[in-house]
């Protein structure tokens, strides 16, 4: 809640500042906003020559108390940008950023320029430039200055122009020599005396600087990053230490700005070192690609707590709703085994444990392989397989079908499920082994909230410690059953077999249905809420398949009836699977409808197709499945048709007003807007053939620019 409030506050201030800046009077109590930066664009050369680069400078003098920002502002503030209009063949280089000051702000470190600052840009004329001509360079710079509030400059947008004669050789302008000399002196010094590497260590960045002989002590320096994702060395959570003669900068990171905007993760690191013993303008750390840091073994004192955490975490998994149904039936298996030969009981316990271990080794092996193949900085975590919708679908269907079986809709033997089989028969060793596998598979969705810290630490370990940690987690999951099998006297404490077991089994089915519901929620998030109806229909068909199978494919029925039942079961199951499978991504990119948005597009001669829809509208869902084919998407793209969706799943007065204007009271309603023509309202039921014909006949092919 605090974060949402903070985001709202920042967003409000961001809106207020530019609005207030437009009023020179004291309407907002901000008369000081009349102050503005003095800016000029000057050239280092009074005359330029073909093919010979020269520098231009954007020189800014801010009002007293105001400041602008470095390439990486450190926050949400905007840095300088320049839009150029140059003669044909001219090229403008990147902005050369002077070393900034580090300033404490409400939300961390900011990197600023106070008072005045000069930015250099190198311009390269073409080699075939004609001597005796004149070149006009036009720049539209934009920057932001802040004090108590922020404002954009210049306002309104202003063009800066340079007219330069072209001669046989470049002539330096002595009047501007001091300005350019000072600007170059404000740039960080380059150095080849350092060996630099950058790597990801968990969620931190490790910058390792190995200096040459006579290099300064870097313990009291600061590193100003060029990338907003990385925090400075002086920020909270960052540190500097000397390790084997190299200076190790452990830098914190941030994934989003204070307004909630995501910050992209960089592929390389660059920045400036400033501080004691360094040149006043600092030392430049050139762009250094990220590499993977070697994973050192963890000291025993630090490794043992991880093993303990993994063991306890495995024990906790036995209480999770995902695992508990499987565990409940395993306990019932022990109840049934009361009075059996001790060796057989131990064999069942070992088989279950082996199933758990094999599953954990397989999953952790895949995890380790993915970690090894991951790009530097790419985060791989436990449960990564759940990012695949097919994995979620299989788990969801497994939980759903097992729930139907446990409730009694149909019965299958232990060879098929290994979760207890029929209550009247003894569970085989293979069933115990599969129970261990199933317990591991269904434990995965539950593990993250309870094992996050231990798993996060284990994933960063070297190979031997990595696999040992996950082995301890597997042992924790299987330990209660292993103990029961080794000490069979404990089984005597469990209730005797009886009718209660059928009720217990049916009760466990509701936990499986709850797990299937949780997985449906995850699956819907992956495939999109608009596709949820398909999945619900698919689960219904699969449920019908189970009911037909349990009702008519039983020994008491005739061979003919059982044959028909098998065929019907397969048909329903196949149809259900086809309905549930992950949909192909639509080739049509749907935007969000607004009346103003449609009018603006039409004013720009852009045709618009609007789908007035809702999640609860069955006909709308039918249209989505059968009307928007790849051919229709291609045609819309070729004709420049913008697709917008007006979703009235929740009440929306604006949509209701528009439907009333269109003289429609119910959805679906689909409308094609063509600039200069009346809107075309389509029939309620759409097909791809109809849309292809509509778009081909009504929407002209846009003219291509020459």
N, C-alpha and C positions, 0 to 999 in steps of 0.2 A: 504494500500500500504506500509506504514511504517513497519507494522508487517511482511509482506512478505519479504521486504528488509532485515529486521533484521534476519528472519529465514535463508535467503540465506547466509548472512554474517556468522552466527554461523555455518551453515553447511559447509561453505568453510573453516573456521578455524578448524573445527573438522576433515576435510579431510587433511588439510595442516600439522597439528601437527604430526600425526603418519608418514606421508611421510617424513617430514623434519628430524624426529628422526632417519631415516634409513641411513642418510648420515653424517658420522663423520667429513667430511671436512666442509668448510664454503660455500658450494654450495648455501645454502639458507640463508646465513648470520646467521646461528644458530650453531656456533661451540660449544656453551655451552651445546648443547644437548648431548655431549659426557659424561657429568656428569651422574652418576647413583647412585641409592640408595644402600648402603651396607646392605645386608640382611643375616640373619642366622636363622635356626630353632634349638631350643635347648629344652631339656627335664628337667623337675624339678626332675626327678628320674634318678639315675645312674643304677638302676635295678628295674624291675617291677614285679608284682605278679599277679596270676590269680584272676580276678574279682575285683581288686582294682584300682579305677580310679586314674589317675595322669594327670598333666598338661604339655602341650608343649607350647612354646612361639615362635611366629614369631616376631623377633626383627628387626626393620627398622631404619636406620640412613640416612636421606635424604641429598642431596647436599645442600649447603648453599643457602637460599632463596627459596627453593622448599618446597612443602607441599603435603600431601595425604589427603584422605577424610574419614569422618565418615560414618556410616551406611546410613544416609541420608545426602548426600553431600550438599543439598540445591539448587543444580542446575542440570546440565546435566552431570557433571563429574562422573566417575565410582569409586565405593568404592571397598575395598578389597574383593576378593572371593578366596576360596581355594578348589581345587579338590584333593581328597584324594585317595590313593591306600593303603589299609590296609590289614593285614592278616585276614583270615576268622574269623568271630566272633567279631572282634574289631569294636568299634563304636566311631565316632568323634562327639563331641558336637558342638553347635553353637559358632561362634566367639564372644568372650567377648570384647565389645567395650569400650575403655577408654573414659572418658569425653573429648569432643573436644573443640577447641577454636571457638569462633564466629568471623567471618571475613566479613567485608563489601566487596561486589563485585559489578560488573557493574549491575547485575540483581537481587540484593537483598542480603540476608545473605547466607554465605557459612559456613560449619562446617568442620574444618580442623585439621590436625596434622602437625605441623611444626617441623623442626629439627629431632626429633626421636620419635618413638612410639613403644610400645610392645603390641601385641595382644595375649591373652591367649585362648587356646582351651583345653577342657577336653577330654581325651581319656580313654575309658573304655575297658579293655581286657576281653575276655570271661572267665567264671569261670572254664572251663575245659582246660585252657592253661597249657601246660606241663612245669614244672620247669626244668631248665637246657637247654632249647631251646633258640633261639634268635628270636626276632620280628623286622621286618623291616617296618618302617613307611615311606611312600613316599607322599610328598605334592607338588602340582603344584599351587602356589599362583599367583594371578594376581592383580595388583593395578595400580593406575594412580597417577602420580605426576605432579604438575603444577607450573609454575612461570609466565612468560609472555605467554607461550604456554603450552600445556599439552602433556604428552607422557605416553604410557603404559610401565609397568615394570613387571618382567624382560623381556628383548628383546634380543634374542629369548626366548621362554618359557623355564623355567628352573625348574628342579626337585630338591627338598630339601629332604634329606634322613636322617633318624635316625635309628641306629641299637642298640637295647636295649636287654641286657640279661634278662632272666626270672628266678627269684628266688622264695623262699618261702614267702618272704615279700618285700614290696616296700622299697627301700633305696633312701632317698633324697640326691641329689647331692649338697654338700655344695658350690661348685664353682659357682652354678647358683642361690643360695638362694637369694642373694641381688637383682638380676634381677627380680625374680618372686615376691619378696616382693614389689618392686617398681611398678611392673605392677599391682598387686592387689590394691595398694594404689591409682593408677590412675583411678580405676573403681569408678563409682558413688556409694555412700553409700545407702544401702536400709533402708527404714524407715516404721514402722507401726504406727507412731504417727499421720499420716494424714488420713483423710477420703476423698477419691477422687471419683468424678463422671465426666463423659464426655457426652456431649449431643450436638446435632445439633440445632442451632438457625438460621433459614434461611440458608444462605450460609456460616455462621461462625461456629466455634467450640467453645463451652463453657466448659472450664475446671474449675471445682469448687473444691478447696482444703480447707478442714476444718481442721485446725491444732489442736493439743492437747495443754494442758497447757504448758507454757514455750517455745512454738515454736517460731521461728524467724519471724520477719516482712518480708513479701514476696513482698512488694511494689517495691523494687529495684532489683528484681531478673529477670532472663530470663528463659524461658522454651524452650529447644531445642527438637523439636519433632523427633521421629524415623520415622514418616511417611512423605513422600515428599509432600503429599497433603495438609499438615497443615503447616502454617507459624509459625515462632518463636514469642515469646511474644514481642521481641524488633523490630519486623518487622513493617513496615508502615501498618496501619489499624488494628493492634492488640492493646490491652490495658489490664491493671490490675487495679482492684478496690476491696475494702473491702465492702462486702455486708452482713450485719447481722453476722459478725464474721467469715465469709468465704471469702477466696481470690478467686475472679472471674477472670479467664484469658479468655478474649475474643480474639480468635485467627482467623486471616484471613486464607483463603484457596487459592490454585491455582489448576486449573484443567489440565494444560498442561505445559510442559517444554518450554524453550525458543526456542527450535528447532521444536516445534509443536507437539511433542509426547504427547499423553494423559497420565495423571497420574491417576491410579485407585483409587477410593474412598475407604478408609479403613473401616473396621468394628469395630476397636478398636483404642485407642490412648495410646501411651507410650512415654517416653522421659526422659529428665534430667533437674532438676532445678539447676541453677548456679547463683551466685551473693553474695551480702553482707550478712553476718550473717550465711552463709552456709558453710559446709566443702569445702575445696579447690577443691575436686573432684566432688562436687555437690551431689544432692540427686536424687535417681532413682524413677521415677513414673512408676510403673509397668503397664503392659497392662491392660487397662480399657475399657470394651465394651461400645459402644455408647448407650445411652438411649434417650428417647424422653423427652425434657424439658417441664415442665408444661407451659401452655400458660396463662400468667396473663392478666387481662383486661387492655385495653389501657385507659390512662387518657383522660378525655373529651376534653381537649385542643388539644390532638394529634389525637383523634378519629374524631372530626368534620371535619378536612381537608380531611380525607379519605372519609367520607360521601359525602362531596362536590365534590371530585374528581370522585367518582362513579356516582353521579348524572349528572355531566357535561359529563362524558364519555358516559353515556346512551343517552344523547341528541346528542352527536357527532355521535353515531352509525346510527342515522337517515340519515346521509349524506353519509354513506358508500355504495359502489356499490353493496355489497351483499344484503343490506336491502332496498335500494332505490326503486327497482321495486315493492316490496310489499307495501311500503309506498305510491308510486305513485298511485297504485290502491286503497289504502285506502282513499286517497284524492279524487279520482274519486267517491268513495262511498259517501263521504260527499257532493260532488257536486250534486249527484243524490238525496240526502236527503234534499236539499234546499226546504224550504216551508213545510216540514213535521212537525208532532207534536213534540214539544220540548222534551217530555219525551222519545219518541222513539229514537231521536238523542242521548240523554244522555245515553240511554240503550246500543246503539251501541258503544259509547265511553268507557263505563264501561266494556262491554264484551271484547273489544280489550285489555284494560288495564288488565283485569283479565287473559286473555290468556297469556300476557307477564309475569305477576307475577307468575302464575302457572308454566310456563316454567322455569323461573329463579329459583324458589324454587326447582323444580325437579333437574335441573342441579347443583345448588349449594349444594343440599342435597347429590347428588352422589359424588360431589367433597369433601364434608366434610367427608363422609363415607370413601372415598379412603384415605383422609388425616389421618384419625384415624387409618386405617388399615396399613398404609405405614410403612415400616421399618425405623429405625432412620436414618436420613440423606437423605432419598429418597424424591426427589422433585416432588410434585404434583401441577400442575398449571391449570389455566383456559384454556379450549380448549383441555384438556387431552383426551376427547372422540375422537378428531380428529386424535389421534395416531392409532385408529382402522380402518383398510382399509374398513371394511364393513360400518362403519359410513360415511366415505368419499364417498363411492360408492352410498349409498342411497341419500345423499345430492346432489351429482353430477347428478344422474338420475332425482331427483326431480326438480332441476333447469333446466335441459335440457327439460324435458317433459312440465313444466310450460312455458318455453320459446316457445316451439312449439305451445302450446295452445294460448299464447298471440299474437303470430305472425299471427294466423289464420289458421294454418294447420288443427286443429280440435277445436271444442268447447265442453266444459264440464260445467256442472252446478255448482253453488256455493256449493252445498252439497258435491261435490267431492273435490274441491280445497279450497274453502273459501277465495280466493284471489280476489273476485270481481264478479265472476260468469259472466253471460252474461251481456253485457252492457245495454241491454234493460230492465233488471229486477232489482228489488231492492235486495240488499244484506241482508240476514237474520242475526239475532243476532248470530247464531252459526257460520256463516261465519266470522263475526267480531272477535269472540273468536279464531277461527282457524288462522285468519290473525295475531293475537297477538302471537300465538304459532310459526307460520312460521317465523315471523320477528325475534323472539329470536333465533330460530334454525340457520337461515342463518347469524345472526349477529356474531356468534361464531368465524368463520374464520377471521373476520375483527377486532376483539376487541384487539388482542394482541399488535399490534404496537402502539395503541393509549391509551390503558388502562393499559399498563404493570406495571407502578409504583403503581397505585391505587389498581389494582387487586393483585399485589405481596404483598402489605401491608395488604389487606383484608384477604388473605388466611392464614396469620399467626395469625389471631385474635381468641379469644375464641368464643364458639358457638353463643351466643346471638349477639355479635357485628358482627360476621361473616355473619349471615343471614340478619341482618339489613343493612349491607353494600351492599349486593347483591340486596336487596329489593330496595334500593335507585337507584341502576343502572337500575333496571327494570322500576322504576317510571320515570327515565330520558328518557328511550326509548319511553315510552307511553305518556309522558306528553303533547306533542303538540296536540295529537288527543283527549286527555281528555279535554284540554282547548277548542278545537274547538267544542266538543260536549256539554260542559257546557255553552259556550257562542255562541249559534248558529248564532247570528248576524254576527259573523266573517265569517261564511260560505258565506254570501252575497258578501263578497269581492272576492270569488273564481269565475272563469269563469262559465258561464251557460252551461248546457249540450248541446252537439251538435256533428257534424261529427268529430270535432277535437279529440274527445275522442278515436275514433278508431285508428287514427294515433298515439296518445299518447300511447295507449296500445301496438301497434306494436313496437314503439320506446323502450318501457320498456323491450321488449323481448330480445333486443340485450344486455342489461345489465345482464339479466339472462343467456344468452349464454356466456357472458364474465365470470360470476361467475362459470358456469359449466366448462369453460376452465381452470380457476384457480384451481378448485377442481380436474380436470383431471391432472394438473401438480403435485398437492400434491399426488394424488393417484398413479401416475406413479413413483414418488419417493419412495413410499412404496412397490410397487409390482415389481419394476425393469423396466428399459427402454425397455428391450427386450420383455416385455409383453404388451407394449403400442399398438401395432398393433391390438391385440385382442380386446382391449377396443374401439378403433376407429371403428372396424368392428361391435362391439356390439352396439355402439351408432348409427351407420348407420342403423342397423336392427330395432332399436327402433324408429328411425325417420321414417322409412318406415312403421312401424306399425301405427304410428300417422297419416301418410298421407293416408293410406288405410282406417283407421277408419273415418277420416274427409271427405274423398271423397265419400265413398260408404255406410257407416253406417249412413245414414241420412233419415229423414222421406219421402223424395221424391222418394226413391228407393223401389223396391219390397221387400217383406218379404224374398224371397230366396236370393236376392243380399245382403241384410243386414246380413243374416245368414252367407253367405260365407265371407263377410267382417269381421264379428266378429271373425270367426275361423282363417282367415288369420292374423288379428291383433294380436290375442293371440299367434299364431305360431311365427311370427316375434319377438314379445316382449319377449317370452320365450327364443328363440335363442339368442337374444341380451343380455338378462340377463346372460345366461350361458357363453357367450363370455366375458362379462365384469367382472364376479366374480373374486375375488382374486385367483391367481393360487396357487397350492400346491408347497411348496418349493422343488426344485430339490434335489434328494439325491446325485447328482454328484457335487463335488466341482471342479469348473473350475479354472485353473490357467491361467496366462497371458503368451502367447507364445513368445519365442525368440529362434533363431537358436542355440545360445550357450546353452540355457537351455535344449533343446532337446538332443544335443550332450552329455551334462554332464549326463543326465538321462540314456542315452543309454550306456555310459561308465560304469555306475553303474548297468548294466543289468536290467534296468527298462523299460518295454514297455510303449509307449506313444501314445495317440490318440489325433490328432490335428484337430480342426474344424476351417477351414478358412471361415469366415462369415462376415456379415455386417448388420446393421439395415435396410438398404434399399433393402436387398435381400429377396424377398418374399419366395423363395424356402427354404432359410436358416431357416426362421421362421417356415415354415411347418415342416422341419426336427426336430426342437427343440420340437415341440408339439407332434410328433408321434413316434420319434425314441428312446428317452431317458427315457424308462420306469424304474420302480423300479427294475424289474428283470435285466435290462441292468446295472443299477447302482450297484446292488449286485454282478453281474458277474465281472464288472470292479474292484470292491474292492477286490474280492476273487483272481483275477489274478494279482493284483498289478499294474493295468494300470493307469497311470497318465493322466488326461484329461487337455488339454490346448486349449485355444481359441485365434485364431489370428484374431483380429477385424480390418477390413479395411473400417469401416464406414467413417473414415477420411483417406486421402492419406497416405500410409505407404510404402516407397520404399523397406524396408526390406521384407515385405510380398510379394510385387510385384515380387521381385527378386526370392523369394522362389517358388512362383507359376510358374514363367518362368522355373525354374530348374525342376519343376515337370511336365512341358509341359502342363500347364493348363493356360487358359487366362481369365476364368470367374469362379465365385463362384456360388454355394457352392462347396468346395473341402474338403473332409475328408480323412485323412491319418492315417493309423496305422503303427507305427514304432515298430519293434521287434528287440532286440539286435542281431546282426550277420546276419540279413536278409535284403532283399530289402524292401523298403516301399510299403505298400499295399494301393492303392488309391481306395476308395469305389465308388459305383455309386452315381450320384447326389442326387437322391431321396432315403432317408433312411427309414427303418422301424425297429421296435424293434426286430422283428424276424430275420432280416438280421444281425443286430449287435450281437445278441445272438449267432447265428451260426458262425459268423466271429471270435468273441472272444473265443468261445469254441474250435474251430478247430485250430486256429492259435497261440493262446497265451497259453503257458504251465502253469500249476499250480505251483506257486513258492514252492521251497522246504522249509520246516519249520526247524528251528534250533532245534537241540536236546536239 
